[in-house]
Amino acid sequence: MPRHERDVRLATSTVIFALEPGVTPEGAERSASDRTSLWIPLVRRLREPGEGRWALPGGWLGAGEALDRAAARTLEETTGVTPRYLEQLYTFGDPDRSPDERVVSVVYWALVRPEETTGAIDDPNVRWFDADDLPDLAFDHNAIVEYALGRLRTKLGYSQIAHAFLGETFTIAELREVYETVLRVHLDPANFRRTVEASGALVETGEVRTGTRHRPPKLYRPAGPTDVGSAGPFRVPIAPHLRKSPS
Amino acid sequence: MPRHERDVRLATSTVIFALEPGVTPEGAERSASDRTSLWIPLVRRLREPGEGRWALPGGWLGAGEALDRAAARTLEETTGVTPRYLEQLYTFGDPDRSPDERVVSVVYWALVRPEETTGAIDDPNVRWFDADDLPDLAFDHNAIVEYALGRLRTKLGYSQIAHAFLGETFTIAELREVYETVLRVHLDPANFRRTVEASGALVETGEVRTGTRHRPPKLYRPAGPTDVGSAGPFRVPIAPHLRKSPS
């Protein structure tokens, strides 16, 4: 049956990356499996195609709705997660990516801080997964996550995207942990500190991280406005009415 | 009249950047207005909306057609230009970007070498324009070109995207001219040469550019495989049948 050009449907999907601190059992040595890892929220599909499979949060574009607004809305409706910014990642439109109809999906992504996930829906059909250890997802969503991971890792090399995972101020160890987690490498703490300090990209705030057992580490902030990657041309803050209070 | 989600139509548009060598009249001093500049092909619209205005080459997505294939096909049909690669740039979907219906456009871009424009259609409704001096285009196409220019200028700083404008081998002066043209700056030739030579990104081919009046300049090539930017996940060469022979 020949399809008409009019039959193309437009959807948005979103890849949300969050750092999940590893938990070391009391009294145990901190091991590799306790380390911080990169997590994404997925939603279980409740109907065909792909019923029962996990998929990226998303949904159909509304008739009069901007693309970024649709991405924010469908993310909020399915997961309760409300990042401050979503950035357009790539549009996926392979003719066979959905079995029954032609669906083109404009994919957005965001790196979020822990406080941006506080509104997350408590539902067995919404679950966070280790981004490097995903099940077989619906549609081409494994390939989409792979692509997003590649972009994230590449961008870490030439932008200040790492700050998107951190608060306003952070320790150098916390910044190093972002690099170690995303790039899946172990970095020498002293070398990392020297490189960062020499770069001029951070300034000391004059404050320290309290509540730690040892010598409290210094807090830093970015030296200038942080560009967390190549923003789209119409990047706008997500509307307040879509932001969920952490009740 | 409320629109249905099904009424969204999908199009592709393409921004092609080419360097146009400036022409210095015989016997005259080379002046700023003779300098190489950045040009893009535009197509005059022959029907509403925007009849008579210039617009980016493009067209509707075919029902079973991949996005990049649609971009290559509509570019070829409207302008005859057949770049070796097209890369997805951004998807523009503002609800009001087209007056009569909802159109979402997946925009592709390419940087082309002179030989990739040889098949260009000879038609008064296809014309190349200085990318920094465009008329008032149809739809949001001025904003799209602005965005593409911004991305090009940013990418020049962290990638080897400049090579996309050059042949397999090139002189350092030719490489400098790419940077000068795209960034609209004047670079000190000796400093530029030293910086490039120190970077290790180029190797000498052992050959020289012949046919010049003075001491023939050395030819270089990239030291490794050139990554001309963040390619999309499904970046593929454009099919041979879409490539036009330069007849």
Interface residues (C-beta under 8 A of the other chain):
Chain A: P2 R3 H4 E5 R6 D7 V8 R9 L10 W60 L61 G62 A63 G64 E65 A66 L67 Q88 Y90 T91 G93 D94 P95 R102 V104 V106 A143 E146 Y147 G150 R151 T154 Y158 S230 G232 P233 F234
Chain B: P2 R3 H4 E5 R6 D7 V8 R9 L10 W60 L61 G62 A63 G64 E65 A66 L67 Q88 Y90 T91 G93 D94 P95 R102 V104 V106 A143 I144 E146 Y147 G150 R151 T154 Y158 S230 G232 P233 F234
